[in-house]
Amino acid sequence: MVPPADRLSRLSSLALSSTEKPMTHPASDRKAFRIAFLMAAAAASFLIGGCDDDNQAAEAIQTASMRLDSISGGGASTAPWTSDRLKVYSQIVTGLEPALASDLPGEVSAARLLKSRALAGQAQVEADIAAQQQRGFSHKGASSWSALDRYLSSQALASALEEYDPEPAFEDIQGTTREREEDIATAWAAKKKVDDAIADLEKRAEGSLAQARTRREQETQFRARAADVSATQAATIIEDAAKERRAADLHDVDAARLQAEATNLSPQSLSAQAQIDMLTAQKQLLAEARQEIEAIATVNRDKAKDAREAAATAAADVGRLLDELIADRQSIDPAIDKAAATLKAAATEARQAASGDGLSADKKSGAKLAEASRLHALADVISLRTSGLRSHAALLSALASAAPTLPDGGKLSAAADQATKELEAALAAAKEAYEAAKNAYESASGRSVSKEQIERIAADLDKLANPDQIEASRRDFPSGDEDLNVEESAPVEGDAPPADEATTASVRATFRDLADAAEKMDIEAIFSKLQGASEKESSLLRDAKSFAGSALAFESACKEKFDKGFIELFKESPMGAGLGDQFGFSQFTGNLAEARAEIDTVEVFSTGPQSARITQDGEPLNFIRSGGQWKVLVEIPAEMEAGIQGFASVLPDLKVLADEMTADVKADKFQTPDVMLMALFQKVGPIMQKTGLGGMGGPGGG
């Protein structure tokens, strides 16, 4: 039998062990946790079984101390399952009842300290549960912000599209068309004047030629008569014939002159005709431009209608998510209250232990420090409520002020006001709790840990009092981890067990196949290794695959026509000058080669019966087994959803454009790469602009 004085000293030491430790613990390897847990439990069982002390109170205290060390030695989350930990803590509290009923004040104080430890451990598990619920609340909050962004962007897009007025352009085209018609009429008049002059000259030349023919006929007749008369008479007749010949020559010269003048005027007529053709072509282009504007106006109306429908869908999503958030708060608040009540009880037990008899001055100081630690944890738990309310109030305020107003805008405004009041009350309660913890630490002076905790409390109070901190959290929708002094329980790499050999081999093979397909730009092979997490991602993958096929066909057509692909042609053109490798293909290919070379050393973790995960470049890459094959799971992050969906909306249009450009290149419609690129950018611009994503500026364009 151990002497009472020595026993009380030893039991109080057991009870005080670990009371000065902060409630936060660094994350450790889960396998190591399990091994440590089993070893501690075995050691505790051996020691308890070998105890020869017949005092039930002492045995209860020693048992509780050992069980507490086994479940919390090395970390508050050493026990692998939450439900088991809660059960163990409850058993520890129950097992201490004989010690709490002891006639020895020292045993009662030691039991109270152990009960305080057990309740603190139980509270930490309960706080973990509340924090996990808060994380789910955070994710839904982020989705609500995303839905609000989709609502606002869709409404803005619809308004912009509806504001487009084609009439000014029509008026400009009509005015220019009238100018071209007047220019055409002027050109026709000038051409007619020249043509009339040419016709007159040609007619006069023909008359001179006719007179020349008549005179030559007279000459011929004179010479024929001279042959039948005497020489004297013939001389006179031949003289007359010579006169006729000279007259005929003069008429020929005149005809040649007139014909030359007509020939000189001919280029003027041709020039006038060219001017008419050019003006007529311009008039036709103006008519086509009007048709294109009419088409754009029609498309804008359709897109505006689609945007309004998208806004209505987003508004419905906002309402649904908000209902879920409100329901979540109804479960989060009780979970926080439960953890807070347990911590209050733990603080009470520590305070009563410190005020009781049987403990030395140093151990009483330790008990006071334990009380301060419980009160500090209590303040952290209460602060957890403020983190959720803070973001919830900001979200409700943003929803209430959304323009155009969301359905039930009045209710949203009232809800935002109520959430703000609840936040103010929670902040006041948290401040009061931190002040109480600070006072408790100060009363337990003499220990270095007190000073450190007091400094942390001062930082927490400053954060609570800083309104800029609250506003800065608007979109963070924090989980509360930065305000709650509990272990982060979100999944980390070690939480998932290593996959079996078959799964590991299959996942690595899938990654290698995907890397090979990406390097070869094998569209079918690439997309056969991808699986959308929902219909949203699956639809995006289908459109992306279709567009990628058309884009590669365009690339091939450019290589066949111009001996270079589109990307290379673009980088060499004035439009792409200086881009270098900003497309990132060299880096992308290099990363793939590096990742493929390392895949055989990357550990594969099992995250479920049909799912697995690896880490590449510090980022998790999830896999899922679908249709008997392992595939990469494609998920759209909430913060990227709006941008990705905006791009996804133009994929069908871009595919059509790629197909058209491929057909035009194959039909030899472009004689040079610059002409082809200019045509491409003229068509890409309207597609991007009408969807609100911006265009690809051509030369001199934005």
Residue, then its C-alpha position, 0 to 999 in steps of 0.5 A: m500500500v502506498p502511503p497517503a501523502d506520497r499517493l496524493s502527491r503522485l496522483s496530483s502529479l498524474a492529474l496535472s500532467s499535460t494540463e499546461k499543454p495548449m489544446t492545439h497539436p501539430a498534424s502527424d502521420r496517422k499510421a504513427f498515431r495508430i501505433a502510438f495509440l495501441m502501444a499506450a493502451a497496452a501499457a496502460s492495461f498492463l500497469i492497471g492490471g498490476c496495481d496492488d493499491d486497494n484504494q478505489a479512488a486512487e485506482a480510479i485516478q491512476t486509471a483515468s490518467m493512463r487512459l487520458d495519456s493513451i488517448s491524447g499523448g502526442g495529439a488530441s486526435t490520436a484515437p482514430w475515430t471520433s465516436d470512439r474518442l467521445k466514448v473513451y472520454s465519457q468512460i473516463v469521466t464516469g470512472l472518476e466518480p469513486a475518486l470524486a466521492s473520496d474522503l481525501p480532499g487531495e484525491v477529490s482535487a486530483a479527480r477534478l483535474l482529471k475530469s477537467r482534462a477529460l471534459a476538455g478532450q471531449a470538448q475538443v472532439e465536439a469542437d472538431i465536429a462543429a468546425q467540420q460543420q463550419r467547413g461544410f457551411s463555408h463551402k456552401g457559402a462559397s457556392s452562394w457567392s459563386a451563384l451570386d456572381r453568376y446572377l450579377s454577371s448574367q444580368a449585366l451581360a443581358s443588359a449590355l446585349e439589350e442596350y445594343d442599338p443597330e439603328p445608328a449603324f444602319e443610318d451610317i450605312q444608308g448615308t454611305t450607300r447614298e454617297r456611293e450611288e451618287d458617285i456611281a451616277t457621276a461615273w456613269a455620266a463621265k463614261k457616257k460623255v467619253d463613249d459619245a465622243i469616241a462614237d462621234l470620232e469613229k463615225r466621222a472616221e468612217g465617213s472620211l473612209a467612205q469619201a476616200r473610197t468614192r474618190r479612188e473609184q473616180e480615179t479608176q474610172f478616169r484612168a480607164r477612159a484615158a486608155d481609149v483616147s488620144a495622148t493629148q486627151a489622155a493627158t488631161i484625163i490622167e491629170d483629173a485622175a491624179k486629183e481624185r487620188r490626192a483627194a482620196d489620200l486626204h480623206d484617208v489621213d483624216a480618217a486615221r486622225l479621227q480613229a487615233e483620237a478615238t483610241n486615245l479616249s478609250p482608256q478614259s472609258l475603261s477607267a470610268q468603268a473600273q470606277i463604276d465597278m469599284l463603287t458598285a462593289q462597295k455598295q454591295l459590301l455595305a449591303e452585306a454589312r447591314q445584313e451582318i449587323e442585323a444578324i448580330a442584333t438577332v444573336n444579341r437578342d437571343k443571347a440576352k434572353d439566354a442570359r436572363e434565363a441563366a440569371a433566373t437559374a442563378a437566382a434559384d440556386v442562390g435561394r436554394l443554397l441560402d435555405e441550406l445555409i440557414a438550415d446548417r446554422q441551425s445545426i452548427d449553433p447547437a454543436i458550438d453550444k455543446a462544446a462550449a457547455t463542456l468547456k465551461a464544465a471543464a473550467t469549473e472542475a479545474r477551478q474547484a480543484a484549485s480552490g480545494d485542499g490537498l494540493s501544493a501551491d505549485k500544483k494549485s497554480g497548475a490547476k489555475l493554469a488548467e482553468a485558464s486553458r479551458l476558458h481560452a478554449l471556450a473563447d475560441v469555440i465562441s469565436l468560431r460562431t463569429s467566423g460563420l456569422r461574419s461571412h453569413a452576414a456579409l453574404l446576406s448583405a450582398l444578396a440584399s443589395a444585388a441589382p437587379t433585386l433578387p426574389d424576396g429582396g425585402k426578406l433578404s434585407a431583414a435577414a441581413d440586419q438580423a445576422t448583423k445583430e447576431l454577429e455583434a452579440a457573438l463578437a461581444a460574447a467572444k470578447e467577454a470570453y477572451e477577457a475572462a481567459k486573460n484574467a485567468y492566465e494572469s491569476a496563474s502567473g509565474r509560468s511562461v506559457s501564461k505569457e504566451q497565451i496572454e499575447r495570443i489572446a491580445a491578438d485575438l481581441d485585436k482581430l475581433a475589434n478590427p472592422d477591416q478584418i471583418e470586411a476583409s473576410r467577405r469572400d473568405f467564408p472562413s471555416g473558423d480554423e483561424d479563430l478556433n484553437v483546435e486541430e485542423s481535421a480536414p483530410v490531408e495526404g496521410d488521412a487516406p491509406p495507401a492504395d493496394e498494388a493493383t490500384t496503384a499500378s492502374v492509377r499510375a498507368t492511367f497517368r502515363d497514358l494521359a501524359d502520352a496522349a497529351e504529348k501526342m495531342d491524341i484527342e480521343a485518348i486524352f478525353s477517354k482518360l477524363q471523367g466529369a464530377s457532375e453533368k456540368e463538367s461532363s458537358l464541358l468535356r464534351d464541348a471541349k473535345s469537339f472543339a479540340g478536334s476541330a482546332l487540330a484539323f485547322e492546325s493540320a490544314c494550315k500546315e498543309k497549305f502554309d507548311k506551318g501550323f496556326i500557332e507558329l504562323f501567329k507567333e511569326s506574324p505582326m499580330g503575334a510578334g514577341l509572344g515567344d512561348q507565352f502559349g506555354f506549350s514547351q513548358f506544358t510538354g516539359n512538365l508532362a515529361e517530368a511528371r511521367a518520369e516521376i509517376d512510378t515514385v508517387e504514392v497513390f492513396s485510396t480515398g474510397p472503394q472506387s476512388a484514389r488520389i495522388t499529388q503532383d506539384g503540390e496539388p491533389l489529383n483525384f482519380i475515379r473508377s468508371g466503366g471498369q477504367w481509372k480516369v482523372l476526375v475533373e472538377i470545376p473549383a467554385e472560384m473558377e466556375a463563372g470564368i470557365q462557364g463563360f468560356a464553355s458557352v463559346l466553345p460551340d461557336l469556336k468549333v464552328l469557326a474552326d471548321e469554317m476556317t479549315a474548309d476555307v484554307k483547304a479551298d485555297k481562299f487565302q493566298t498568304p498566312d496574313v490574309m488567313l489570320m486577318a480573316l480569323f480575327q475578324k470572325v473571332g472578335p464578334i464571337m468573344q464580344k457577344t458573349g461578354l468575354g472580350g475579343m482577340g484583338g487583331p492588328g491595331g485592335g484591342 
